[in-house]
């Protein structure tokens, strides 16, 4: 029996691609993207109220309107009182006086279309530090 050897069968080459590992990798990547995508989204969730346009009643205090011109100049107006070309410090001081006298006073920010957004945010932050609890943004031209 020394001459008896088992002959090995020659295997056929298999040219198919095993896609199971690729599917596993794709599913892991999909899960990673699904988990991280909500974290990447920046912004603030805001629920806007739906109200009909209504004129302000005569009993309500006139709002403060802060305007920013295209050149970046600041203006303050409240009812018949107005002042143009103010510095940011003067504006904030004026707003603080008005808000300390009437705490629930509305402040509206009217910015020119061509101004830098950073300027608007800077003014909003300064108004907040001055004690303003809410700032409205004017989106239509002011009535003169």
N, CA, C and O atoms as CSV, one atom per row, in Angstrom:
chain,resi,resn,atom,element,x,y,z
A,1,UNK,N,N,0.780,-1.160,0.000
A,1,UNK,CA,C,0.000,0.000,0.000
A,1,UNK,C,C,0.841,1.250,0.000
A,1,UNK,O,O,0.333,2.360,0.158
A,2,UNK,N,N,1.988,1.082,-0.159
A,2,UNK,CA,C,2.865,2.242,-0.215
A,2,UNK,C,C,2.665,3.035,-1.488
A,2,UNK,O,O,2.922,4.239,-1.500
A,3,UNK,N,N,2.249,2.451,-2.481
A,3,UNK,CA,C,2.088,3.143,-3.738
A,3,UNK,C,C,0.718,3.784,-3.902
A,3,UNK,O,O,0.433,4.430,-4.910
A,4,UNK,N,N,-0.108,3.595,-2.912
A,4,UNK,CA,C,-1.453,4.133,-3.032
A,4,UNK,C,C,-1.496,5.557,-2.480
A,4,UNK,O,O,-1.332,5.761,-1.277
A,5,UNK,N,N,-1.702,6.476,-3.296
A,5,UNK,CA,C,-1.837,7.873,-2.877
A,5,UNK,C,C,-3.197,8.377,-3.285
A,5,UNK,O,O,-3.752,8.052,-4.335
A,6,UNK,N,N,-3.681,9.171,-2.405
A,6,UNK,CA,C,-4.951,9.777,-2.733
A,6,UNK,C,C,-4.727,10.908,-3.712
A,6,UNK,O,O,-3.849,11.752,-3.534
A,7,UNK,N,N,-5.497,10.903,-4.691
A,7,UNK,CA,C,-5.370,11.997,-5.638
A,7,UNK,C,C,-6.317,13.114,-5.201
A,7,UNK,O,O,-7.493,12.895,-4.910
A,8,UNK,N,N,-5.784,14.242,-5.169
A,8,UNK,CA,C,-6.605,15.412,-4.812
A,8,UNK,C,C,-7.364,15.865,-6.026
A,8,UNK,O,O,-6.869,15.869,-7.153
A,9,UNK,N,N,-8.593,16.248,-5.743
A,9,UNK,CA,C,-9.372,16.778,-6.831
A,9,UNK,C,C,-8.958,18.220,-7.033
A,9,UNK,O,O,-8.779,18.975,-6.078
A,10,UNK,N,N,-8.814,18.576,-8.258
A,10,UNK,CA,C,-8.472,19.955,-8.550
A,10,UNK,C,C,-9.728,20.796,-8.393
A,10,UNK,O,O,-10.789,20.474,-8.928
A,11,UNK,N,N,-9.579,21.873,-7.651
A,11,UNK,CA,C,-10.717,22.763,-7.448
A,11,UNK,C,C,-10.866,23.684,-8.642
A,11,UNK,O,O,-9.892,24.128,-9.250
A,12,UNK,N,N,-12.096,23.948,-8.946
A,12,UNK,CA,C,-12.356,24.911,-9.990
A,12,UNK,C,C,-12.194,26.296,-9.394
A,12,UNK,O,O,-12.561,26.525,-8.242
A,13,UNK,N,N,-11.664,27.191,-10.147
A,13,UNK,CA,C,-11.550,28.566,-9.679
A,13,UNK,C,C,-12.926,29.221,-9.721
A,13,UNK,O,O,-13.680,29.077,-10.683
A,14,UNK,N,N,-13.224,29.942,-8.650
A,14,UNK,CA,C,-14.497,30.626,-8.556
A,14,UNK,C,C,-14.256,32.110,-8.835
A,14,UNK,O,O,-13.524,32.766,-8.092
A,15,UNK,N,N,-14.848,32.632,-9.871
A,15,UNK,CA,C,-14.619,34.010,-10.274
A,15,UNK,C,C,-15.683,34.952,-9.722
A,15,UNK,O,O,-15.683,36.134,-10.064
A,16,UNK,N,N,-16.577,34.468,-8.889
A,16,UNK,CA,C,-17.616,35.326,-8.327
A,16,UNK,C,C,-17.040,36.174,-7.203
A,16,UNK,O,O,-16.118,35.761,-6.500
A,17,UNK,N,N,-17.605,37.372,-7.049
A,17,UNK,CA,C,-17.181,38.269,-5.984
A,17,UNK,C,C,-18.100,38.063,-4.793
A,17,UNK,O,O,-19.321,38.005,-4.936
A,18,UNK,N,N,-17.514,37.956,-3.649
A,18,UNK,CA,C,-18.290,37.829,-2.432
A,18,UNK,C,C,-18.665,39.238,-1.966
A,18,UNK,O,O,-17.805,39.994,-1.513
A,19,UNK,N,N,-19.949,39.589,-2.077
A,19,UNK,CA,C,-20.390,40.950,-1.774
A,19,UNK,C,C,-20.869,41.130,-0.337
A,19,UNK,O,O,-21.195,42.252,0.052
A,20,UNK,N,N,-20.923,40.090,0.447
A,20,UNK,CA,C,-21.414,40.190,1.816
A,20,UNK,C,C,-20.570,41.168,2.646
A,20,UNK,O,O,-21.155,41.971,3.373
A,21,UNK,N,N,-19.242,41.150,2.582
A,21,UNK,CA,C,-18.478,42.137,3.361
A,21,UNK,C,C,-18.756,43.576,2.909
A,21,UNK,O,O,-18.774,44.491,3.732
A,22,UNK,N,N,-18.967,43.772,1.626
A,22,UNK,CA,C,-19.260,45.121,1.116
A,22,UNK,C,C,-20.609,45.608,1.627
A,22,UNK,O,O,-20.761,46.780,1.969
A,23,UNK,N,N,-21.578,44.716,1.679
A,23,UNK,CA,C,-22.894,45.083,2.200
A,23,UNK,C,C,-22.784,45.450,3.671
A,23,UNK,O,O,-23.413,46.411,4.113
A,24,UNK,N,N,-22.001,44.707,4.431
A,24,UNK,CA,C,-21.802,45.010,5.850
A,24,UNK,C,C,-21.198,46.401,6.034
A,24,UNK,O,O,-21.643,47.173,6.883
A,25,UNK,N,N,-20.191,46.709,5.237
A,25,UNK,CA,C,-19.536,48.018,5.329
A,25,UNK,C,C,-20.518,49.126,4.965
A,25,UNK,O,O,-20.559,50.156,5.638
A,26,UNK,N,N,-21.302,48.933,3.921
A,26,UNK,CA,C,-22.263,49.950,3.493
A,26,UNK,C,C,-23.331,50.177,4.564
A,26,UNK,O,O,-23.737,51.316,4.792
A,27,UNK,N,N,-23.788,49.123,5.218
A,27,UNK,CA,C,-24.773,49.288,6.275
A,27,UNK,C,C,-24.197,50.042,7.474
A,27,UNK,O,O,-24.887,50.858,8.085
A,28,UNK,N,N,-22.953,49.775,7.806
A,28,UNK,CA,C,-22.309,50.507,8.904
A,28,UNK,C,C,-22.185,51.983,8.543
A,28,UNK,O,O,-22.460,52.847,9.376
A,29,UNK,N,N,-21.776,52.282,7.317
A,29,UNK,CA,C,-21.673,53.678,6.878
A,29,UNK,C,C,-23.040,54.361,6.882
A,29,UNK,O,O,-23.152,55.526,7.264
A,30,UNK,N,N,-24.056,53.651,6.466
A,30,UNK,CA,C,-25.400,54.205,6.461
A,30,UNK,C,C,-25.835,54.568,7.876
A,30,UNK,O,O,-26.395,55.642,8.097
A,31,UNK,N,N,-25.583,53.691,8.824
A,31,UNK,CA,C,-25.947,53.960,10.214
A,31,UNK,C,C,-25.170,55.168,10.736
A,31,UNK,O,O,-25.736,56.018,11.423
A,32,UNK,N,N,-23.884,55.249,10.417
A,32,UNK,CA,C,-23.067,56.388,10.858
A,32,UNK,C,C,-23.634,57.692,10.311
A,32,UNK,O,O,-23.771,58.661,11.058
A,33,UNK,N,N,-23.964,57.736,9.031
A,33,UNK,CA,C,-24.512,58.955,8.439
A,33,UNK,C,C,-25.883,59.296,9.008
A,33,UNK,O,O,-26.204,60.469,9.198
A,34,UNK,N,N,-26.689,58.280,9.278
A,34,UNK,CA,C,-28.012,58.549,9.837
A,34,UNK,C,C,-27.916,59.121,11.252
A,34,UNK,O,O,-28.750,59.932,11.652
A,35,UNK,N,N,-26.915,58.706,11.996
A,35,UNK,CA,C,-26.755,59.194,13.359
A,35,UNK,C,C,-26.136,60.583,13.372
A,35,UNK,O,O,-26.547,61.430,14.166
A,36,UNK,N,N,-25.160,60.836,12.514
A,36,UNK,CA,C,-24.449,62.113,12.547
A,36,UNK,C,C,-25.140,63.229,11.775
A,36,UNK,O,O,-24.893,64.398,12.073
A,37,UNK,N,N,-25.980,62.932,10.813
A,37,UNK,CA,C,-26.620,63.982,10.002
A,37,UNK,C,C,-27.446,64.950,10.843
A,37,UNK,O,O,-27.330,66.155,10.619
A,38,UNK,N,N,-28.263,64.515,11.785
A,38,UNK,CA,C,-29.004,65.495,12.590
A,38,UNK,C,C,-28.103,66.368,13.451
A,38,UNK,O,O,-28.465,67.502,13.764
A,39,UNK,N,N,-26.946,65.866,13.836
A,39,UNK,CA,C,-26.027,66.649,14.653
A,39,UNK,C,C,-25.339,67.735,13.834
A,39,UNK,O,O,-24.980,68.782,14.374
A,40,UNK,N,N,-25.154,67.501,12.558
A,40,UNK,CA,C,-24.464,68.457,11.699
A,40,UNK,C,C,-25.360,69.646,11.369
A,40,UNK,O,O,-24.860,70.750,11.158
A,41,UNK,N,N,-26.648,69.444,11.320
A,41,UNK,CA,C,-27.576,70.506,10.970
A,41,UNK,C,C,-27.494,71.606,12.011
A,41,UNK,O,O,-27.686,71.370,13.204
A,42,UNK,N,N,-27.203,72.828,11.533
A,42,UNK,CA,C,-27.094,73.952,12.442
A,42,UNK,C,C,-28.316,74.817,12.312
A,42,UNK,O,O,-28.960,74.856,11.263
A,43,UNK,N,N,-28.624,75.490,13.352
A,43,UNK,CA,C,-29.761,76.380,13.331
A,43,UNK,C,C,-30.548,76.261,14.615
A,43,UNK,O,O,-30.234,75.468,15.503
A,44,UNK,N,N,-31.552,77.054,14.678
A,44,UNK,CA,C,-32.397,77.087,15.855
A,44,UNK,C,C,-33.806,76.733,15.423
A,44,UNK,O,O,-34.320,77.274,14.444
A,45,UNK,N,N,-34.423,75.831,16.150
A,45,UNK,CA,C,-35.796,75.458,15.836
A,45,UNK,C,C,-36.703,76.562,16.351
A,45,UNK,O,O,-36.714,76.873,17.541
A,46,UNK,N,N,-37.459,77.144,15.441
A,46,UNK,CA,C,-38.330,78.249,15.788
A,46,UNK,C,C,-39.734,77.925,15.313
A,46,UNK,O,O,-39.937,77.576,14.151
A,47,UNK,N,N,-40.685,78.038,16.195
A,47,UNK,CA,C,-42.075,77.871,15.816
A,47,UNK,C,C,-42.684,79.252,15.706
A,47,UNK,O,O,-42.876,79.935,16.712
A,48,UNK,N,N,-42.987,79.663,14.485
A,48,UNK,CA,C,-43.518,80.990,14.261
A,48,UNK,C,C,-45.023,81.002,14.463
A,48,UNK,O,O,-45.728,80.104,14.005
A,49,UNK,N,N,-45.505,82.017,15.146
A,49,UNK,CA,C,-46.948,82.105,15.348
A,49,UNK,C,C,-47.633,82.593,14.074
A,49,UNK,O,O,-47.057,83.351,13.294
A,50,UNK,N,N,-48.845,82.154,13.884
A,50,UNK,CA,C,-49.635,82.606,12.747
A,50,UNK,C,C,-50.683,83.577,13.271
A,50,UNK,O,O,-51.593,83.199,14.009
A,51,UNK,N,N,-50.535,84.838,12.873
A,51,UNK,CA,C,-51.490,85.847,13.290
A,51,UNK,C,C,-51.875,86.691,12.088
A,51,UNK,O,O,-51.101,86.841,11.143
A,52,UNK,N,N,-53.053,87.228,12.137
A,52,UNK,CA,C,-53.499,88.125,11.083
A,52,UNK,C,C,-52.851,89.481,11.311
A,52,UNK,O,O,-52.561,89.853,12.448
A,53,UNK,N,N,-52.625,90.220,10.230
A,53,UNK,CA,C,-52.069,91.555,10.352
A,53,UNK,C,C,-53.058,92.422,11.120
A,53,UNK,O,O,-54.245,92.472,10.795
A,54,UNK,N,N,-52.565,93.083,12.113
A,54,UNK,CA,C,-53.430,93.954,12.914
A,54,UNK,C,C,-52.673,95.228,13.236
A,54,UNK,O,O,-51.473,95.204,13.510
A,55,UNK,N,N,-53.374,96.315,13.201
A,55,UNK,CA,C,-52.775,97.591,13.570
A,55,UNK,C,C,-52.626,97.634,15.085
A,55,UNK,O,O,-53.409,97.032,15.819
A,56,UNK,N,N,-51.611,98.352,15.536
A,56,UNK,CA,C,-51.414,98.502,16.975
A,56,UNK,C,C,-52.499,99.407,17.534
A,56,UNK,O,O,-52.860,100.413,16.923
A,57,UNK,N,N,-53.002,99.048,18.676
A,57,UNK,CA,C,-54.017,99.888,19.297
A,57,UNK,C,C,-53.361,101.156,19.835
A,57,UNK,O,O,-52.155,101.189,20.079
A,58,UNK,N,N,-54.161,102.185,20.013
A,58,UNK,CA,C,-53.641,103.460,20.488
A,58,UNK,C,C,-53.154,103.355,21.930
A,58,UNK,O,O,-52.326,104.153,22.367
A,59,UNK,N,N,-53.674,102.359,22.679
A,59,UNK,CA,C,-53.296,102.217,24.074
A,59,UNK,C,C,-51.878,101.679,24.223
A,59,UNK,O,O,-51.213,101.954,25.222
A,60,UNK,N,N,-51.411,100.914,23.238
A,60,UNK,CA,C,-50.083,100.336,23.329
A,60,UNK,C,C,-49.027,101.409,23.146
A,60,UNK,O,O,-49.229,102.402,22.446
A,61,UNK,N,N,-47.903,101.181,23.793
A,61,UNK,CA,C,-46.776,102.082,23.638
A,61,UNK,C,C,-46.234,101.977,22.215
A,61,UNK,O,O,-46.233,100.899,21.621
A,62,UNK,N,N,-45.785,103.079,21.686
A,62,UNK,CA,C,-45.152,103.061,20.364
A,62,UNK,C,C,-43.849,102.277,20.476
A,62,UNK,O,O,-43.102,102.456,21.438
A,63,UNK,N,N,-43.568,101.413,19.506
A,63,UNK,CA,C,-42.323,100.626,19.584
A,63,UNK,C,C,-41.106,101.483,19.259
A,63,UNK,O,O,-41.201,102.534,18.625
A,64,UNK,N,N,-39.983,101.002,19.708
A,64,UNK,CA,C,-38.711,101.614,19.318
A,64,UNK,C,C,-38.329,100.990,17.984
A,64,UNK,O,O,-38.381,99.769,17.833
A,65,UNK,N,N,-37.952,101.805,17.030
A,65,UNK,CA,C,-37.498,101.295,15.741
A,65,UNK,C,C,-36.041,101.671,15.579
A,65,UNK,O,O,-35.685,102.849,15.527
A,66,UNK,N,N,-35.207,100.651,15.502
A,66,UNK,CA,C,-33.782,100.840,15.274
A,66,UNK,C,C,-33.532,100.532,13.810
A,66,UNK,O,O,-33.844,99.439,13.335
A,67,UNK,N,N,-32.967,101.497,13.093
A,67,UNK,CA,C,-32.700,101.310,11.662
A,67,UNK,C,C,-31.200,101.286,11.414
A,67,UNK,O,O,-30.431,102.021,12.034
A,68,UNK,N,N,-30.810,100.420,10.492
A,68,UNK,CA,C,-29.413,100.349,10.078
A,68,UNK,C,C,-29.391,100.636,8.585
A,68,UNK,O,O,-29.975,99.896,7.794
A,69,UNK,N,N,-28.714,101.712,8.205
A,69,UNK,CA,C,-28.659,102.075,6.783
A,69,UNK,C,C,-27.619,101.225,6.068
A,69,UNK,O,O,-26.878,100.467,6.694
A,70,UNK,N,N,-27.575,101.365,4.753
A,70,UNK,CA,C,-26.618,100.583,3.967
A,70,UNK,C,C,-25.178,100.912,4.357
A,70,UNK,O,O,-24.301,100.050,4.295
A,71,UNK,N,N,-24.940,102.153,4.755
A,71,UNK,CA,C,-23.591,102.548,5.170
A,71,UNK,C,C,-23.258,102.069,6.576
A,71,UNK,O,O,-22.109,102.159,7.009
A,72,UNK,N,N,-24.272,101.554,7.300
A,72,UNK,CA,C,-24.043,101.046,8.648
A,72,UNK,C,C,-24.427,102.038,9.725
A,72,UNK,O,O,-24.257,101.748,10.910
A,73,UNK,N,N,-24.950,103.222,9.344
A,73,UNK,CA,C,-25.345,104.233,10.316
A,73,UNK,C,C,-26.597,103.769,11.060
A,73,UNK,O,O,-27.488,103.152,10.476
A,74,UNK,N,N,-26.648,104.072,12.349
A,74,UNK,CA,C,-27.756,103.659,13.203
A,74,UNK,C,C,-28.705,104.825,13.441
A,74,UNK,O,O,-28.279,105.967,13.611
A,75,UNK,N,N,-29.999,104.519,13.450
A,75,UNK,CA,C,-31.023,105.521,13.725
A,75,UNK,C,C,-31.979,104.971,14.771
A,75,UNK,O,O,-32.218,103.766,14.847
A,76,UNK,N,N,-32.519,105.875,15.572
A,76,UNK,CA,C,-33.462,105.526,16.633
A,76,UNK,C,C,-34.717,106.332,16.398
A,76,UNK,O,O,-34.648,107.535,16.147
A,77,UNK,N,N,-35.870,105.680,16.476
A,77,UNK,CA,C,-37.116,106.443,16.419
A,77,UNK,C,C,-38.157,105.762,17.292
A,77,UNK,O,O,-38.203,104.538,17.416
A,78,UNK,N,N,-38.997,106.610,17.898
A,78,UNK,CA,C,-40.101,106.124,18.734
A,78,UNK,C,C,-41.177,107.190,18.697
A,78,UNK,O,O,-41.035,108.254,19.300
A,79,UNK,N,N,-42.241,106.902,17.993
A,79,UNK,CA,C,-43.304,107.887,17.837
A,79,UNK,C,C,-42.802,109.092,17.058
A,79,UNK,O,O,-42.325,108.955,15.931
A,80,UNK,N,N,-42.910,110.269,17.658
A,80,UNK,CA,C,-42.460,111.508,17.013
A,80,UNK,C,C,-40.976,111.760,17.239
A,80,UNK,O,O,-40.376,112.590,16.557
A,81,UNK,N,N,-40.395,111.064,18.171
A,81,UNK,CA,C,-38.999,111.271,18.542
A,81,UNK,C,C,-38.097,110.434,17.634
A,81,UNK,O,O,-38.328,109.237,17.463
A,82,UNK,N,N,-37.085,111.053,17.058
A,82,UNK,CA,C,-36.136,110.290,16.236
A,82,UNK,C,C,-34.769,110.955,16.249
A,82,UNK,O,O,-34.637,112.163,16.443
A,83,UNK,N,N,-33.774,110.135,16.037
A,83,UNK,CA,C,-32.398,110.624,15.977
A,83,UNK,C,C,-31.636,109.742,14.998
A,83,UNK,O,O,-31.759,108.518,15.029
A,84,UNK,N,N,-30.852,110.366,14.133
A,84,UNK,CA,C,-30.096,109.631,13.125
A,84,UNK,C,C,-28.606,109.731,13.393
A,84,UNK,O,O,-28.149,110.558,14.183
A,85,UNK,N,N,-27.854,108.862,12.709
A,85,UNK,CA,C,-26.388,108.831,12.769
A,85,UNK,C,C,-25.874,108.750,14.203
A,85,UNK,O,O,-25.061,109.568,14.632
A,86,UNK,N,N,-26.354,107.762,14.925
A,86,UNK,CA,C,-25.929,107.537,16.302
A,86,UNK,C,C,-24.806,106.503,16.332
A,86,UNK,O,O,-24.676,105.679,15.427
A,87,UNK,N,N,-24.010,106.562,17.374
A,87,UNK,CA,C,-23.043,105.488,17.583
A,87,UNK,C,C,-23.784,104.345,18.270
A,87,UNK,O,O,-24.898,104.522,18.764
A,88,UNK,N,N,-23.169,103.198,18.294
A,88,UNK,CA,C,-23.811,102.042,18.923
A,88,UNK,C,C,-24.003,102.294,20.416
A,88,UNK,O,O,-25.032,101.914,20.974
A,89,UNK,N,N,-23.037,102.925,21.066
A,89,UNK,CA,C,-23.149,103.227,22.493
A,89,UNK,C,C,-24.291,104.171,22.786
A,89,UNK,O,O,-25.033,103.966,23.746
A,90,UNK,N,N,-24.450,105.222,21.961
A,90,UNK,CA,C,-25.557,106.165,22.150
A,90,UNK,C,C,-26.902,105.453,21.979
A,90,UNK,O,O,-27.832,105.659,22.758
A,91,UNK,N,N,-26.984,104.620,20.952
A,91,UNK,CA,C,-28.223,103.901,20.684
A,91,UNK,C,C,-28.601,103.001,21.854
A,91,UNK,O,O,-29.747,102.998,22.303
A,92,UNK,N,N,-27.630,102.241,22.341
A,92,UNK,CA,C,-27.898,101.302,23.439
A,92,UNK,C,C,-28.304,102.058,24.696
A,92,UNK,O,O,-29.205,101.621,25.412
A,93,UNK,N,N,-27.653,103.189,24.978
A,93,UNK,CA,C,-27.998,104.004,26.135
A,93,UNK,C,C,-29.436,104.505,26.028
A,93,UNK,O,O,-30.182,104.483,27.007
A,94,UNK,N,N,-29.818,104.954,24.837
A,94,UNK,CA,C,-31.168,105.462,24.604
A,94,UNK,C,C,-32.201,104.346,24.777
A,94,UNK,O,O,-33.253,104.553,25.382
A,95,UNK,N,N,-31.898,103.178,24.249
A,95,UNK,CA,C,-32.814,102.035,24.367
A,95,UNK,C,C,-32.935,101.597,25.822
A,95,UNK,O,O,-34.032,101.274,26.279
A,96,UNK,N,N,-31.822,101.581,26.557
A,96,UNK,CA,C,-31.857,101.194,27.969
A,96,UNK,C,C,-32.764,102.123,28.770
A,96,UNK,O,O,-33.523,101.667,29.626
A,97,UNK,N,N,-32.687,103.428,28.493
A,97,UNK,CA,C,-33.541,104.385,29.196
A,97,UNK,C,C,-35.014,104.091,28.927
A,97,UNK,O,O,-35.834,104.093,29.844
A,98,UNK,N,N,-35.338,103.841,27.663
A,98,UNK,CA,C,-36.732,103.596,27.295
A,98,UNK,C,C,-37.236,102.276,27.882
A,98,UNK,O,O,-38.369,102.200,28.356
A,99,UNK,N,N,-36.406,101.251,27.851
A,99,UNK,CA,C,-36.817,99.938,28.354
A,99,UNK,C,C,-36.925,99.948,29.875
A,99,UNK,O,O,-37.786,99.267,30.433
A,100,UNK,N,N,-36.073,100.705,30.551
A,100,UNK,CA,C,-36.179,100.771,32.014
A,100,UNK,C,C,-37.471,101.476,32.426
A,100,UNK,O,O,-38.045,101.156,33.467
A,101,UNK,N,N,-37.936,102.436,31.614
A,101,UNK,CA,C,-39.191,103.121,31.917
A,101,UNK,C,C,-40.394,102.243,31.575
A,101,UNK,O,O,-41.393,102.251,32.295
A,102,UNK,N,N,-40.302,101.487,30.481
A,102,UNK,CA,C,-41.395,100.609,30.042
A,102,UNK,C,C,-40.805,99.238,29.723
A,102,UNK,O,O,-40.355,99.022,28.597
A,103,UNK,N,N,-40.791,98.301,30.679
A,103,UNK,CA,C,-40.111,97.017,30.484
A,103,UNK,C,C,-40.619,96.173,29.314
A,103,UNK,O,O,-39.820,95.485,28.679
A,104,UNK,N,N,-41.910,96.201,29.008
A,104,UNK,CA,C,-42.457,95.355,27.933
A,104,UNK,C,C,-42.481,96.077,26.588
A,104,UNK,O,O,-43.293,95.746,25.723
A,105,UNK,N,N,-41.609,97.048,26.406
A,105,UNK,CA,C,-41.577,97.844,25.185
A,105,UNK,C,C,-41.084,97.011,24.005
A,105,UNK,O,O,-40.097,96.284,24.114
A,106,UNK,N,N,-41.779,97.124,22.882
A,106,UNK,CA,C,-41.373,96.409,21.669
A,106,UNK,C,C,-40.227,97.142,20.985
A,106,UNK,O,O,-40.232,98.370,20.888
A,107,UNK,N,N,-39.254,96.384,20.515
A,107,UNK,CA,C,-38.141,96.947,19.753
A,107,UNK,C,C,-38.133,96.272,18.392
A,107,UNK,O,O,-38.120,95.045,18.299
A,108,UNK,N,N,-38.140,97.076,17.342
A,108,UNK,CA,C,-38.151,96.575,15.969
A,108,UNK,C,C,-36.833,96.967,15.302
A,108,UNK,O,O,-36.377,98.102,15.441
A,109,UNK,N,N,-36.235,96.042,14.592
A,109,UNK,CA,C,-34.976,96.288,13.897
A,109,UNK,C,C,-35.251,96.338,12.407
A,109,UNK,O,O,-35.767,95.385,11.824
A,110,UNK,N,N,-34.903,97.457,11.800
A,110,UNK,CA,C,-35.143,97.686,10.374
A,110,UNK,C,C,-33.775,97.834,9.709
A,110,UNK,O,O,-33.085,98.833,9.910
A,111,UNK,N,N,-33.392,96.843,8.923
A,111,UNK,CA,C,-32.077,96.863,8.289
A,111,UNK,C,C,-32.181,96.976,6.783
A,111,UNK,O,O,-33.067,96.385,6.165
A,112,UNK,N,N,-31.283,97.728,6.201
A,112,UNK,CA,C,-31.233,97.863,4.752
A,112,UNK,C,C,-30.859,96.529,4.125
A,112,UNK,O,O,-30.159,95.715,4.728
A,113,UNK,N,N,-31.331,96.321,2.917
A,113,UNK,CA,C,-31.101,95.054,2.215
A,113,UNK,C,C,-29.610,94.768,2.013
A,113,UNK,O,O,-29.198,93.609,2.062
A,114,UNK,N,N,-28.820,95.775,1.793
A,114,UNK,CA,C,-27.415,95.561,1.435
A,114,UNK,C,C,-26.440,95.500,2.591
A,114,UNK,O,O,-25.237,95.380,2.360
A,115,UNK,N,N,-26.914,95.578,3.842
A,115,UNK,CA,C,-25.964,95.585,4.954
A,115,UNK,C,C,-25.462,94.181,5.255
A,115,UNK,O,O,-26.074,93.180,4.882
A,116,UNK,N,N,-24.344,94.144,5.931
A,116,UNK,CA,C,-23.715,92.890,6.322
A,116,UNK,C,C,-24.536,92.255,7.449
A,116,UNK,O,O,-24.917,92.934,8.403
A,117,UNK,N,N,-24.800,90.975,7.337
A,117,UNK,CA,C,-25.599,90.256,8.338
A,117,UNK,C,C,-24.933,90.317,9.714
A,117,UNK,O,O,-25.618,90.352,10.736
A,118,UNK,N,N,-23.629,90.329,9.738
A,118,UNK,CA,C,-22.900,90.395,11.006
A,118,UNK,C,C,-23.260,91.672,11.767
A,118,UNK,O,O,-23.334,91.666,12.996
A,119,UNK,N,N,-23.481,92.750,11.044
A,119,UNK,CA,C,-23.849,94.027,11.665
A,119,UNK,C,C,-25.212,93.904,12.359
A,119,UNK,O,O,-25.399,94.405,13.467
A,120,UNK,N,N,-26.146,93.240,11.704
A,120,UNK,CA,C,-27.481,93.047,12.290
A,120,UNK,C,C,-27.377,92.212,13.563
A,120,UNK,O,O,-27.994,92.547,14.575
A,121,UNK,N,N,-26.612,91.143,13.520
A,121,UNK,CA,C,-26.468,90.264,14.685
A,121,UNK,C,C,-25.778,90.997,15.830
A,121,UNK,O,O,-26.130,90.805,16.993
A,122,UNK,N,N,-24.800,91.833,15.504
A,122,UNK,CA,C,-24.100,92.608,16.533
A,122,UNK,C,C,-25.072,93.557,17.238
A,122,UNK,O,O,-25.062,93.665,18.464
A,123,UNK,N,N,-25.902,94.235,16.466
A,123,UNK,CA,C,-26.884,95.156,17.058
A,123,UNK,C,C,-27.904,94.385,17.894
A,123,UNK,O,O,-28.288,94.842,18.971
A,124,UNK,N,N,-28.348,93.222,17.412
A,124,UNK,CA,C,-29.300,92.416,18.175
A,124,UNK,C,C,-28.696,91.971,19.508
A,124,UNK,O,O,-29.372,91.994,20.536
A,125,UNK,N,N,-27.440,91.570,19.490
A,125,UNK,CA,C,-26.774,91.154,20.733
A,125,UNK,C,C,-26.641,92.335,21.693
A,125,UNK,O,O,-26.832,92.179,22.899
A,126,UNK,N,N,-26.314,93.508,21.164
A,126,UNK,CA,C,-26.194,94.701,22.011
A,126,UNK,C,C,-27.542,95.078,22.612
A,126,UNK,O,O,-27.613,95.474,23.775
A,127,UNK,N,N,-28.607,94.959,21.833
A,127,UNK,CA,C,-29.949,95.242,22.357
A,127,UNK,C,C,-30.324,94.267,23.460
A,127,UNK,O,O,-30.952,94.649,24.447
A,128,UNK,N,N,-29.943,93.019,23.294
A,128,UNK,CA,C,-30.233,92.010,24.316
A,128,UNK,C,C,-29.498,92.349,25.611
A,128,UNK,O,O,-30.060,92.226,26.699
A,129,UNK,N,N,-28.242,92.775,25.489
A,129,UNK,CA,C,-27.479,93.150,26.675
A,129,UNK,C,C,-28.055,94.403,27.330
A,129,UNK,O,O,-27.878,94.619,28.529
A,130,UNK,N,N,-28.749,95.233,26.537
A,130,UNK,CA,C,-29.361,96.450,27.071
A,130,UNK,C,C,-30.643,96.156,27.829
A,130,UNK,O,O,-31.222,97.060,28.432
A,131,UNK,N,N,-31.103,94.899,27.812
A,131,UNK,CA,C,-32.296,94.535,28.560
A,131,UNK,C,C,-33.524,94.301,27.713
A,131,UNK,O,O,-34.611,94.081,28.248
A,132,UNK,N,N,-33.374,94.345,26.398
A,132,UNK,CA,C,-34.510,94.098,25.507
A,132,UNK,C,C,-34.774,92.596,25.501
A,132,UNK,O,O,-33.867,91.803,25.251
A,133,UNK,N,N,-36.014,92.210,25.776
A,133,UNK,CA,C,-36.329,90.782,25.843
A,133,UNK,C,C,-36.674,90.188,24.492
A,133,UNK,O,O,-36.543,88.978,24.305
A,134,UNK,N,N,-37.109,91.001,23.552
A,134,UNK,CA,C,-37.448,90.496,22.221
A,134,UNK,C,C,-37.249,91.571,21.177
A,134,UNK,O,O,-37.577,92.738,21.393
A,135,UNK,N,N,-36.708,91.163,20.042
A,135,UNK,CA,C,-36.475,92.094,18.944
A,135,UNK,C,C,-37.240,91.587,17.739
A,135,UNK,O,O,-37.087,90.433,17.338
A,136,UNK,N,N,-38.066,92.450,17.158
A,136,UNK,CA,C,-38.779,92.105,15.937
A,136,UNK,C,C,-38.006,92.607,14.736
A,136,UNK,O,O,-37.358,93.652,14.799
A,137,UNK,N,N,-38.072,91.874,13.654
A,137,UNK,CA,C,-37.406,92.284,12.431
A,137,UNK,C,C,-38.440,92.827,11.458
A,137,UNK,O,O,-39.428,92.157,11.156
A,138,UNK,N,N,-38.216,94.031,10.971
A,138,UNK,CA,C,-39.128,94.653,10.027
A,138,UNK,C,C,-38.768,94.169,8.632
A,138,UNK,O,O,-37.615,94.266,8.214
A,139,UNK,N,N,-39.752,93.649,7.915
A,139,UNK,CA,C,-39.484,93.098,6.579
A,139,UNK,C,C,-40.118,93.930,5.472
A,139,UNK,O,O,-39.945,93.617,4.294
A,140,UNK,N,N,-40.843,94.974,5.824
A,140,UNK,CA,C,-41.468,95.828,4.829
A,140,UNK,C,C,-41.007,97.255,5.054
A,140,UNK,O,O,-40.616,97.609,6.166
A,141,UNK,N,N,-41.045,98.087,4.008
A,141,UNK,CA,C,-40.638,99.503,4.195
A,141,UNK,C,C,-41.494,100.173,5.262
A,141,UNK,O,O,-42.688,99.906,5.391
A,142,UNK,N,N,-40.852,101.042,6.015
A,142,UNK,CA,C,-41.562,101.748,7.080
A,142,UNK,C,C,-42.454,102.817,6.478
A,142,UNK,O,O,-42.107,103.455,5.484
A,143,UNK,N,N,-43.626,103.002,7.109
A,143,UNK,CA,C,-44.542,104.080,6.684
A,143,UNK,C,C,-44.029,105.392,7.230
A,143,UNK,O,O,-43.726,105.507,8.418
A,144,UNK,N,N,-43.936,106.348,6.388
A,144,UNK,CA,C,-43.421,107.648,6.828
A,144,UNK,C,C,-44.530,108.544,7.282
A,144,UNK,O,O,-44.281,109.679,7.687
